[in-house]
Amino acid sequence: MTIKEKDRLAHFAVTIIGKDCPGIVAGTAEVLYRLGCNVEDSSCTMLGGEFAMILIVSHEEPFTKGKMMDEFRTLCDAMNLTVSVRTLHHDEVYYQAPQGELCMVSVYGSDQPGIVYRVTKELADRKINITDLNTKLIGTVDQPVYVLMLEAVLPQEISLDDLTGLLEHLKKELNVEISVRVITPISL
């Protein structure tokens, strides 16, 4: 598809959240298929007992957010889901490759408030863009271990060693393990 053809498409960010059960992805895909939408990008995950999806979808213009919401109503009622649709502007839909070195930051430690905030604040203060973030609580009820994994893009002026050094004080303050490593992008 050429850029000119892509400009004639309406794009939407669709988020779906509900209690996890089989069929959410299939039901969502069916609604989008019936509408004639193309799924351009998506991410789905379980968070606790909830299932969450975010999709970037397109449809030839004219097409409205209201039509999409109407079509999702039956699925939402049947599966007790919450759906949100946001219309995207043309400049919001094109993939932009990260400019800088990709890295993975891993944090492991005793579960405590503030781990996500403290780590992400350090990155944000240095204009380090987070492109993906996941957290999990593992271990046992008596000894829960918090795991934070995030992918970030380092600005040109910050090296991997710089980032490792910047996070060193958090390791001591939060009593956690923090590691930083380079991610080699995969070309498709």
Backbone as ProteinMPNN parsed JSONL, in Angstrom:
{"seq_chain_A": "MTIKEKDRLAHFAVTIIGKDCPGIVAGTAEVLYRLGCNVEDSSCTMLGGEFAMILIVSHEEPFTKGKMMDEFRTLCDAMNLTVSVRTLHHDEVYYQAPQGELCMVSVYGSDQPGIVYRVTKELADRKINITDLNTKLIGTVDQPVYVLMLEAVLPQEISLDDLTGLLEHLKKELNVEISVRVITPISL", "coords_chain_A": {"N_chain_A": [[0.843, -1.173, 0.0], [0.605, 2.171, -0.863], [1.799, 5.362, 0.398], [0.033, 7.362, -0.295], [-2.367, 5.922, -0.689], [-2.676, 5.013, 1.915], [-3.214, 7.386, 3.215], [-5.886, 7.732, 2.693], [-7.211, 6.292, 4.499], [-9.073, 5.741, 7.474], [-7.973, 5.757, 10.779], [-7.872, 4.049, 13.91], [-7.481, 3.781, 17.449], [-8.076, 1.087, 19.393], [-9.173, -0.048, 22.46], [-9.615, -2.751, 24.661], [-10.944, -4.197, 27.501], [-11.429, -6.643, 29.998], [-12.718, -9.231, 32.219], [-10.664, -12.05, 32.18], [-11.241, -14.57, 29.798], [-11.858, -17.339, 27.573], [-12.122, -16.482, 24.119], [-12.203, -13.699, 23.827], [-10.298, -12.456, 22.128], [-10.923, -13.686, 19.668], [-13.607, -12.884, 19.374], [-13.317, -10.106, 19.205], [-11.704, -9.924, 16.899], [-13.539, -10.946, 15.063], [-15.574, -8.969, 15.024], [-14.111, -6.806, 13.975], [-13.366, -7.893, 11.508], [-15.897, -8.287, 10.269], [-16.602, -5.615, 9.964], [-14.776, -4.861, 8.09], [-12.297, -3.942, 8.749], [-8.748, -3.431, 9.013], [-6.275, -4.899, 10.952], [-3.589, -3.272, 12.053], [-1.625, -3.064, 14.008], [-1.022, -4.524, 17.183], [-1.458, -5.429, 20.649], [-1.73, -7.684, 23.277], [-2.553, -8.797, 26.556], [-2.554, -10.498, 29.75], [-3.496, -9.154, 32.801], [-3.261, -9.592, 36.025], [-6.314, -10.962, 36.754], [-7.517, -9.873, 34.59], [-8.028, -9.227, 31.097], [-6.382, -7.492, 28.585], [-6.391, -5.523, 25.654], [-4.913, -3.683, 23.018], [-5.34, -2.16, 19.969], [-4.359, -1.025, 16.753], [-6.245, -0.033, 14.178], [-7.445, 0.085, 10.778], [-9.59, 1.536, 8.289], [-11.185, 2.044, 5.18], [-11.958, 5.411, 4.325], [-15.181, 6.983, 3.951], [-15.565, 6.402, 7.408], [-16.712, 5.792, 10.673], [-16.059, 6.389, 14.166], [-18.274, 5.996, 15.775], [-19.774, 4.053, 14.367], [-18.09, 1.849, 14.672], [-18.139, 1.534, 17.481], [-20.852, 0.904, 17.838], [-20.955, -1.603, 16.585], [-19.399, -3.107, 18.321], [-20.959, -3.307, 20.57], [-22.692, -5.592, 21.084], [-20.827, -7.693, 21.52], [-19.499, -6.643, 23.759], [-21.58, -6.583, 25.676], [-22.192, -9.331, 25.833], [-19.797, -10.451, 26.793], [-19.072, -8.934, 28.909], [-17.298, -6.693, 28.57], [-15.216, -3.767, 28.366], [-14.973, -1.291, 25.984], [-13.049, 1.024, 24.198], [-12.713, 3.547, 21.774], [-10.575, 5.467, 19.855], [-10.152, 8.029, 17.573], [-7.525, 8.354, 15.3], [-5.158, 10.76, 14.167], [-3.669, 11.412, 10.959], [-0.883, 11.786, 11.251], [-0.309, 10.256, 13.453], [-0.213, 7.567, 12.955], [1.854, 6.321, 11.556], [4.544, 4.109, 11.691], [7.429, 4.814, 13.483], [10.722, 4.276, 13.51], [12.717, 3.677, 16.372], [15.047, 6.149, 17.379], [18.094, 5.715, 18.276], [19.982, 3.773, 20.682], [18.653, 0.619, 21.501], [17.619, -0.746, 24.575], [17.327, -3.097, 27.307], [15.938, -2.98, 30.464], [16.049, -4.583, 33.488], [14.472, -5.318, 36.514], [14.562, -6.73, 39.693], [13.213, -7.634, 42.801], [12.207, -7.384, 46.306], [8.721, -7.027, 46.73], [7.374, -3.8, 46.719], [5.964, -0.533, 47.19], [6.536, 1.947, 44.671], [8.624, 1.098, 42.967], [8.235, 0.999, 40.123], [7.66, 3.699, 39.633], [10.021, 5.055, 40.554], [12.098, 4.006, 38.915], [11.151, 4.557, 36.278], [10.917, 7.321, 36.427], [13.589, 8.165, 36.695], [14.452, 7.533, 34.116], [12.739, 9.106, 32.512], [13.466, 11.694, 33.344], [15.823, 11.956, 32.018], [15.17, 12.022, 29.408], [14.795, 9.53, 28.23], [13.169, 7.298, 26.265], [10.561, 5.092, 26.928], [9.6, 2.144, 25.435], [8.304, -0.226, 25.843], [6.851, -1.965, 28.564], [6.642, -4.196, 31.242], [5.331, -5.783, 34.12], [5.464, -8.114, 36.809], [4.329, -10.086, 39.53], [5.999, -12.425, 41.254], [7.14, -15.454, 42.878], [6.377, -16.355, 46.239], [3.458, -16.182, 48.418], [4.344, -15.481, 50.938], [6.9, -14.57, 50.365], [6.982, -12.444, 48.171], [8.2, -11.57, 44.942], [9.053, -8.862, 42.987], [8.987, -8.132, 39.579], [10.214, -6.168, 37.036], [10.311, -5.347, 33.716], [11.598, -3.495, 31.138], [11.709, -1.905, 27.958], [13.741, 0.404, 26.34], [14.714, 3.417, 24.599], [17.773, 4.783, 24.118], [18.913, 8.114, 24.2], [21.26, 9.716, 21.98], [23.32, 10.896, 23.465], [23.543, 9.41, 25.788], [25.018, 6.575, 27.041], [25.031, 2.951, 27.291], [26.566, 2.207, 29.5], [26.46, 4.625, 30.912], [23.724, 4.689, 31.606], [23.546, 2.401, 33.212], [25.172, 3.21, 35.335], [23.651, 5.42, 36.23], [21.439, 4.167, 37.322], [22.451, 2.828, 39.45], [22.353, 3.908, 42.084], [19.654, 3.538, 42.687], [19.452, 0.789, 42.967], [20.593, 0.37, 45.469], [19.016, 2.035, 47.153], [16.401, 0.994, 46.801], [16.84, -1.62, 47.307], [17.104, -3.673, 45.312], [17.76, -5.744, 42.416], [19.194, -4.56, 39.478], [19.547, -4.691, 36.042], [21.037, -3.844, 32.918], [20.917, -4.141, 29.461], [21.909, -4.346, 26.003], [19.653, -4.435, 23.269], [19.365, -6.164, 20.334], [17.906, -5.136, 17.45], [15.487, -6.913, 15.468], [15.308, -7.55, 12.105], [12.652, -7.733, 9.869]], "CA_chain_A": [[0.0, 0.0, 0.0], [1.39, 3.393, -0.947], [1.466, 6.376, 1.407], [-1.167, 8.053, -0.772], [-3.506, 5.057, -0.366], [-2.794, 4.966, 3.371], [-3.814, 8.652, 3.637], [-7.34, 7.664, 2.51], [-7.733, 5.4, 5.519], [-9.339, 6.224, 8.828], [-7.271, 4.917, 11.756], [-8.441, 4.092, 15.254], [-6.884, 3.012, 18.536], [-9.163, 0.37, 20.067], [-8.76, -0.735, 23.684], [-10.633, -3.671, 25.165], [-10.557, -4.719, 28.808], [-12.469, -7.421, 30.657], [-12.285, -10.419, 32.948], [-10.114, -12.999, 31.227], [-11.977, -15.779, 29.437], [-11.632, -17.679, 26.164], [-12.998, -15.894, 23.109], [-12.143, -12.24, 23.701], [-9.555, -12.106, 20.915], [-11.706, -14.136, 18.513], [-14.78, -12.015, 19.254], [-12.839, -8.807, 18.733], [-11.289, -10.105, 15.502], [-14.745, -11.13, 14.253], [-16.21, -7.659, 14.841], [-13.278, -6.019, 13.059], [-13.465, -8.532, 10.188], [-17.217, -7.957, 9.705], [-16.578, -4.206, 9.601], [-13.828, -4.648, 7.007], [-11.124, -3.247, 9.285], [-7.451, -4.085, 8.97], [-5.519, -4.753, 12.194], [-2.235, -2.89, 11.66], [-0.714, -3.258, 15.132], [-1.812, -4.942, 18.338], [-0.804, -6.011, 21.815], [-2.714, -8.267, 24.198], [-1.905, -9.388, 27.725], [-3.331, -10.694, 30.971], [-3.036, -8.371, 33.94], [-4.04, -10.183, 37.093], [-7.36, -11.754, 36.121], [-8.098, -9.086, 33.506], [-7.398, -9.335, 29.789], [-6.349, -6.163, 27.971], [-5.931, -5.457, 24.265], [-4.93, -2.408, 22.314], [-5.148, -2.422, 18.547], [-4.448, 0.07, 15.796], [-6.973, -0.592, 13.044], [-7.753, 1.052, 9.729], [-10.74, 1.269, 7.423], [-11.301, 3.085, 4.152], [-12.87, 6.501, 4.643], [-15.582, 7.461, 5.263], [-15.879, 5.405, 8.423], [-16.766, 6.557, 11.913], [-15.853, 5.791, 15.484], [-19.601, 5.59, 16.239], [-20.125, 2.781, 13.722], [-17.303, 0.801, 15.306], [-18.67, 1.33, 18.833], [-22.134, 0.205, 17.692], [-20.688, -3.008, 16.254], [-18.811, -3.777, 19.485], [-21.92, -3.342, 21.683], [-23.156, -6.961, 21.361], [-19.702, -8.413, 22.118], [-19.276, -6.086, 25.104], [-22.663, -7.051, 26.545], [-22.099, -10.783, 26.003], [-18.584, -10.859, 27.505], [-18.832, -7.944, 29.957], [-16.06, -6.002, 28.21], [-15.219, -2.323, 28.171], [-14.284, -0.957, 24.735], [-12.85, 2.44, 23.936], [-12.187, 3.776, 20.429], [-10.075, 6.83, 19.661], [-9.773, 8.32, 16.197], [-6.142, 8.819, 15.19], [-4.833, 11.659, 13.063], [-2.745, 10.782, 10.009], [0.502, 11.809, 11.729], [-0.172, 9.362, 14.603], [-0.339, 6.155, 12.58], [3.005, 5.763, 10.861], [5.592, 3.591, 12.556], [8.681, 5.539, 13.445], [11.762, 3.475, 14.15], [13.39, 4.398, 17.454], [16.321, 6.776, 17.04], [19.002, 5.532, 19.405], [20.257, 2.388, 21.038], [17.608, -0.065, 22.262], [18.135, -1.505, 25.704], [16.373, -3.742, 28.209], [16.216, -2.77, 31.877], [15.381, -5.602, 34.3], [14.52, -5.03, 37.944], [14.038, -7.815, 40.525], [13.376, -7.355, 44.228], [11.03, -7.535, 47.167], [7.6, -6.188, 46.319], [7.228, -2.587, 47.514], [5.489, 0.596, 46.39], [7.495, 2.912, 44.155], [9.646, 0.586, 42.056], [7.962, 1.465, 38.755], [7.803, 5.157, 39.599], [11.411, 5.501, 40.718], [12.888, 3.639, 37.731], [10.687, 5.296, 35.097], [11.214, 8.745, 36.652], [15.002, 8.344, 36.344], [14.549, 7.508, 32.655], [12.036, 10.278, 31.965], [14.264, 12.89, 33.632], [16.943, 11.999, 31.072], [14.576, 11.95, 28.066], [14.905, 8.171, 27.718], [11.819, 6.892, 25.893], [10.185, 3.701, 27.21], [8.779, 1.639, 24.337], [7.548, -1.387, 26.309], [7.034, -2.164, 29.993], [5.855, -5.278, 31.834], [5.633, -6.112, 35.507], [4.836, -9.337, 37.331], [4.615, -10.47, 40.901], [6.291, -13.857, 41.282], [7.556, -15.905, 44.201], [5.318, -16.927, 47.075], [2.68, -15.211, 49.188], [5.204, -15.039, 52.04], [8.066, -13.876, 49.828], [6.718, -12.007, 46.793], [9.284, -10.926, 44.208], [8.534, -7.984, 41.956], [9.808, -8.125, 38.37], [9.927, -5.094, 36.093], [11.108, -5.443, 32.488], [11.215, -2.435, 30.221], [12.528, -1.635, 26.783], [13.873, 1.85, 26.205], [15.598, 3.925, 23.548], [18.709, 5.737, 24.697], [19.33, 9.229, 23.348], [22.64, 9.581, 21.531], [24.286, 11.366, 24.463], [23.582, 8.504, 26.941], [25.477, 5.231, 26.683], [24.573, 1.863, 28.148], [27.314, 2.339, 30.756], [25.894, 5.786, 31.613], [22.444, 4.288, 32.181], [23.843, 1.474, 34.312], [25.648, 4.038, 36.443], [22.549, 6.241, 36.73], [20.503, 3.339, 38.084], [23.17, 2.189, 40.552], [21.856, 4.374, 43.39], [18.331, 2.948, 42.935], [19.678, -0.584, 43.442], [20.838, 0.442, 46.913], [17.866, 2.644, 47.823], [15.231, 0.111, 46.746], [17.293, -2.978, 47.626], [16.688, -4.513, 44.185], [18.763, -5.991, 41.378], [18.875, -3.886, 38.217], [20.524, -4.941, 34.981], [20.778, -3.142, 31.665], [21.624, -4.773, 28.349], [21.541, -3.901, 24.655], [18.768, -5.284, 22.489], [19.638, -6.078, 18.911], [16.633, -5.208, 16.721], [15.323, -7.968, 14.475], [14.735, -7.061, 10.851], [11.711, -8.672, 9.259]], "C_chain_A": [[0.889, 1.237, 0.0], [0.958, 4.354, 0.152], [0.201, 7.112, 1.006], [-2.424, 7.233, -0.455], [-3.748, 5.022, 1.142], [-3.444, 6.247, 3.908], [-5.333, 8.652, 3.489], [-7.988, 6.741, 3.535], [-8.02, 6.157, 6.812], [-8.664, 5.243, 9.778], [-7.853, 5.141, 13.146], [-7.569, 3.295, 16.218], [-8.051, 2.403, 19.304], [-8.586, -0.306, 21.302], [-9.932, -1.551, 24.205], [-10.118, -4.262, 26.465], [-11.728, -5.49, 29.384], [-11.881, -8.593, 31.409], [-11.84, -11.457, 31.934], [-11.033, -14.203, 31.039], [-11.686, -16.091, 27.971], [-12.607, -16.929, 25.261], [-12.921, -14.39, 22.946], [-11.443, -11.835, 22.404], [-10.354, -12.489, 19.673], [-12.926, -13.242, 18.302], [-14.419, -10.64, 18.713], [-12.461, -8.884, 17.257], [-12.496, -10.26, 14.586], [-15.43, -9.796, 13.981], [-15.426, -6.836, 13.82], [-13.331, -6.57, 11.632], [-14.793, -8.175, 9.517], [-17.276, -6.501, 9.241], [-15.677, -3.924, 8.394], [-12.587, -3.889, 7.455], [-9.872, -4.101, 9.125], [-6.756, -3.83, 10.304], [-4.063, -4.492, 11.798], [-1.212, -3.144, 12.751], [-1.564, -3.672, 16.33], [-0.918, -5.466, 19.454], [-1.901, -6.483, 22.748], [-1.96, -8.874, 25.38], [-2.921, -9.619, 28.841], [-2.68, -9.888, 32.077], [-3.869, -8.812, 35.136], [-5.054, -11.1, 36.439], [-8.048, -11.034, 34.974], [-7.324, -9.329, 32.219], [-7.485, -7.961, 29.147], [-5.77, -6.262, 26.565], [-5.885, -3.995, 23.84], [-4.572, -2.718, 20.872], [-5.159, -1.107, 17.784], [-5.078, -0.546, 14.554], [-7.252, 0.514, 12.027], [-8.958, 0.575, 8.932], [-10.784, 2.39, 6.397], [-12.3, 4.142, 4.602], [-14.002, 6.52, 3.632], [-15.961, 6.293, 6.177], [-15.803, 6.122, 9.759], [-16.509, 5.707, 13.153], [-17.193, 5.263, 16.02], [-20.039, 4.258, 15.655], [-19.374, 1.634, 14.383], [-17.839, 0.498, 16.711], [-20.0, 0.575, 18.792], [-21.918, -1.283, 17.443], [-20.106, -3.785, 17.436], [-19.819, -3.985, 20.623], [-22.346, -4.761, 22.051], [-22.061, -7.78, 22.039], [-19.46, -7.942, 23.547], [-20.327, -6.582, 26.082], [-22.523, -8.534, 26.849], [-20.919, -11.189, 26.877], [-18.202, -9.901, 28.626], [-17.48, -7.238, 29.758], [-16.275, -4.5, 28.172], [-14.392, -2.033, 26.929], [-14.208, 0.558, 24.626], [-12.254, 2.555, 22.536], [-11.787, 5.24, 20.335], [-9.659, 6.981, 18.207], [-8.359, 8.886, 16.189], [-5.996, 9.764, 14.007], [-3.779, 10.986, 12.194], [-1.309, 10.747, 10.523], [0.734, 10.896, 12.938], [-0.055, 7.892, 14.213], [0.874, 5.548, 11.904], [4.062, 5.326, 11.857], [6.853, 4.412, 12.368], [9.706, 4.719, 14.207], [12.439, 4.298, 15.231], [14.745, 4.934, 16.988], [17.226, 6.692, 18.258], [19.169, 4.054, 19.692], [19.119, 1.817, 21.887], [18.248, -0.831, 23.411], [16.984, -2.093, 26.514], [16.84, -3.473, 29.632], [15.386, -3.787, 32.65], [15.565, -5.261, 35.768], [13.866, -6.193, 38.68], [14.238, -7.434, 41.981], [12.114, -7.605, 44.998], [9.959, -6.551, 46.726], [7.469, -5.017, 47.283], [6.693, -1.474, 46.628], [6.668, 1.431, 45.884], [8.527, 2.399, 43.181], [9.433, 1.134, 40.641], [8.176, 2.971, 38.66], [9.265, 5.578, 39.625], [12.251, 5.199, 39.478], [12.458, 4.472, 36.525], [10.946, 6.793, 35.227], [12.672, 9.047, 36.301], [15.168, 8.408, 34.826], [13.918, 8.764, 32.044], [12.838, 11.561, 32.183], [15.42, 13.059, 32.655], [16.481, 11.843, 29.623], [14.786, 10.589, 27.407], [13.488, 7.67, 27.497], [11.6, 5.401, 26.177], [9.244, 3.247, 26.113], [7.954, 0.423, 24.728], [7.853, -1.571, 27.79], [6.104, -3.271, 30.466], [6.291, -5.474, 33.27], [4.898, -7.381, 35.884], [5.216, -9.49, 38.785], [4.796, -11.977, 40.89], [6.724, -14.232, 42.696], [6.389, -16.53, 44.927], [4.556, -15.815, 47.78], [3.538, -14.636, 50.31], [6.417, -14.241, 51.561], [7.822, -13.479, 48.37], [7.934, -11.302, 46.198], [8.659, -10.128, 43.072], [9.511, -7.979, 40.782], [9.299, -7.015, 37.453], [10.872, -5.267, 34.912], [10.653, -4.309, 31.58], [12.23, -2.311, 29.104], [12.558, -0.128, 26.61], [14.834, 2.191, 25.078], [16.472, 5.004, 24.169], [18.987, 6.877, 23.72], [20.824, 9.092, 23.04], [23.655, 9.937, 22.616], [24.373, 10.472, 25.706], [23.959, 7.107, 26.475], [24.868, 4.206, 27.635], [25.269, 1.932, 29.504], [26.794, 3.513, 31.584], [24.6, 5.395, 32.321], [22.649, 3.346, 33.362], [24.294, 2.253, 35.535], [24.54, 4.872, 37.073], [21.606, 5.445, 37.637], [21.141, 2.685, 39.308], [22.637, 2.621, 41.924], [20.473, 3.794, 43.717], [18.46, 1.517, 43.445], [19.825, -0.585, 44.959], [19.609, 0.956, 47.659], [16.663, 1.708, 47.899], [15.558, -1.322, 47.153], [16.787, -3.978, 46.585], [17.909, -4.77, 43.3], [18.294, -5.285, 40.111], [19.969, -4.233, 37.21], [20.065, -4.233, 33.712], [21.574, -3.853, 30.578], [21.086, -4.238, 27.024], [20.595, -4.921, 24.039], [19.132, -5.093, 21.023], [18.317, -6.203, 18.166], [16.639, -6.323, 15.675], [14.683, -7.352, 13.238], [13.83, -8.133, 10.271], [11.703, -8.506, 7.762]], "O_chain_A": [[1.828, 1.326, 0.791], [-0.101, 4.192, 0.759], [-0.617, 7.453, 1.86], [-3.429, 7.785, -0.007], [-4.895, 5.004, 1.59], [-4.138, 6.213, 4.924], [-6.007, 9.484, 4.096], [-9.18, 6.444, 3.445], [-7.303, 7.086, 7.184], [-8.772, 4.03, 9.598], [-8.264, 6.244, 13.508], [-6.994, 2.269, 15.853], [-8.913, 3.124, 19.807], [-7.615, -1.056, 21.202], [-11.08, -1.106, 24.192], [-8.997, -4.767, 26.528], [-12.877, -5.061, 29.281], [-10.702, -8.915, 31.263], [-12.535, -11.72, 30.953], [-11.535, -14.775, 32.006], [-11.309, -15.2, 27.212], [-13.778, -16.763, 25.603], [-13.515, -13.846, 22.015], [-11.933, -10.977, 21.67], [-10.452, -11.703, 18.731], [-13.241, -12.883, 17.167], [-15.125, -10.082, 17.872], [-12.844, -8.025, 16.462], [-12.487, -9.766, 13.459], [-15.824, -9.516, 12.849], [-16.007, -6.243, 12.912], [-13.339, -5.807, 10.666], [-14.82, -7.805, 8.343], [-17.925, -6.19, 8.242], [-15.797, -2.879, 7.755], [-11.906, -3.266, 6.641], [-9.936, -5.331, 9.103], [-6.655, -2.685, 10.744], [-3.387, -5.378, 11.275], [-0.048, -3.413, 12.454], [-2.699, -3.218, 16.472], [0.217, -5.885, 19.227], [-2.88, -5.775, 22.982], [-0.859, -9.4, 25.218], [-3.995, -9.017, 28.867], [-1.464, -9.934, 32.266], [-5.041, -8.454, 35.25], [-4.674, -11.948, 35.632], [-9.046, -11.52, 34.442], [-6.124, -9.601, 32.242], [-8.544, -7.333, 29.162], [-4.801, -6.979, 26.318], [-6.714, -3.184, 24.253], [-3.62, -3.447, 20.596], [-5.892, -0.184, 18.138], [-4.519, -1.462, 13.951], [-7.291, 1.699, 12.358], [-9.293, -0.609, 8.906], [-10.462, 3.539, 6.7], [-13.342, 3.831, 5.179], [-13.78, 6.088, 2.501], [-16.598, 5.33, 5.75], [-14.931, 6.966, 9.963], [-16.715, 4.493, 13.169], [-17.238, 4.204, 16.647], [-20.609, 3.425, 16.36], [-19.945, 0.571, 14.627], [-17.976, -0.667, 17.084], [-20.242, -0.299, 19.625], [-22.611, -2.123, 18.017], [-20.304, -4.995, 17.536], [-19.556, -4.761, 21.542], [-22.359, -5.1, 23.234], [-22.324, -8.48, 23.016], [-19.24, -8.757, 24.443], [-19.996, -6.964, 27.204], [-22.712, -8.955, 27.99], [-21.013, -12.162, 27.624], [-17.135, -10.035, 29.224], [-16.643, -7.198, 30.659], [-17.393, -4.027, 27.967], [-13.246, -2.472, 26.823], [-15.165, 1.273, 24.921], [-11.395, 1.76, 22.154], [-12.556, 6.134, 20.687], [-8.908, 6.163, 17.675], [-8.032, 9.781, 16.968], [-6.637, 9.584, 12.972], [-3.075, 10.086, 12.653], [-0.586, 9.785, 10.262], [1.868, 10.777, 13.402], [0.182, 7.05, 15.08], [0.903, 4.335, 11.698], [4.432, 6.08, 12.758], [7.287, 4.67, 11.246], [9.567, 4.498, 15.41], [12.706, 5.484, 15.035], [15.489, 4.246, 16.289], [17.128, 7.516, 19.167], [18.575, 3.201, 19.032], [18.678, 2.435, 22.855], [19.281, -1.48, 23.246], [15.838, -1.652, 26.422], [18.001, -3.71, 29.966], [14.167, -3.85, 32.491], [16.672, -4.954, 36.213], [12.755, -6.601, 38.343], [15.311, -6.963, 42.359], [11.085, -7.986, 44.439], [10.245, -5.401, 46.393], [7.452, -5.199, 48.5], [6.948, -1.476, 45.424], [7.668, 1.599, 46.581], [9.259, 3.204, 42.605], [10.36, 1.674, 40.039], [8.8, 3.458, 37.717], [9.694, 6.379, 38.794], [13.03, 6.044, 39.038], [13.302, 5.033, 35.827], [11.172, 7.464, 34.22], [12.961, 10.069, 35.679], [15.926, 9.23, 34.311], [14.502, 9.399, 31.167], [12.884, 12.42, 31.302], [15.938, 14.162, 32.48], [17.281, 11.571, 28.728], [14.935, 10.496, 26.189], [12.692, 7.622, 28.434], [12.368, 4.556, 25.717], [8.212, 3.874, 25.875], [7.004, 0.071, 24.029], [8.986, -1.359, 28.224], [4.92, -3.282, 30.13], [7.471, -5.348, 33.598], [3.835, -7.682, 35.34], [6.294, -9.074, 39.21], [3.872, -12.721, 40.56], [6.673, -13.403, 43.604], [5.52, -17.154, 44.318], [4.958, -14.652, 47.743], [3.467, -13.441, 50.6], [6.902, -13.351, 52.259], [8.373, -14.085, 47.45], [8.61, -10.53, 46.878], [7.849, -10.642, 42.301], [10.719, -7.839, 40.973], [8.11, -6.94, 37.141], [12.089, -5.327, 35.087], [9.465, -4.178, 31.288], [13.422, -2.569, 29.271], [11.529, 0.539, 26.72], [15.652, 1.371, 24.661], [15.975, 6.008, 24.679], [19.265, 6.636, 22.546], [21.555, 8.421, 23.769], [24.732, 9.342, 22.677], [25.186, 10.737, 26.592], [23.295, 6.528, 25.615], [24.269, 4.558, 28.652], [24.633, 1.738, 30.54], [26.695, 3.418, 32.807], [24.4, 5.726, 33.49], [21.992, 3.486, 34.394], [23.844, 1.982, 36.648], [24.485, 5.021, 38.293], [21.049, 5.982, 38.595], [20.449, 2.059, 40.112], [22.488, 1.791, 42.822], [20.152, 3.582, 44.886], [17.657, 1.081, 44.271], [19.255, -1.432, 45.648], [19.207, 0.385, 48.672], [15.988, 1.633, 48.925], [14.657, -2.144, 47.323], [16.143, -4.975, 46.91], [18.939, -4.108, 43.42], [17.132, -5.402, 39.721], [21.159, -4.086, 37.489], [18.871, -4.052, 33.472], [22.76, -4.134, 30.75], [19.961, -3.746, 26.943], [20.728, -6.124, 24.265], [19.196, -3.963, 20.539], [17.667, -7.246, 18.23], [17.671, -6.628, 15.078], [13.638, -6.708, 13.324], [14.207, -9.303, 10.194], [10.972, -9.21, 7.066]]}, "name": "protein", "num_of_chains": 1, "seq": "MTIKEKDRLAHFAVTIIGKDCPGIVAGTAEVLYRLGCNVEDSSCTMLGGEFAMILIVSHEEPFTKGKMMDEFRTLCDAMNLTVSVRTLHHDEVYYQAPQGELCMVSVYGSDQPGIVYRVTKELADRKINITDLNTKLIGTVDQPVYVLMLEAVLPQEISLDDLTGLLEHLKKELNVEISVRVITPISL"}
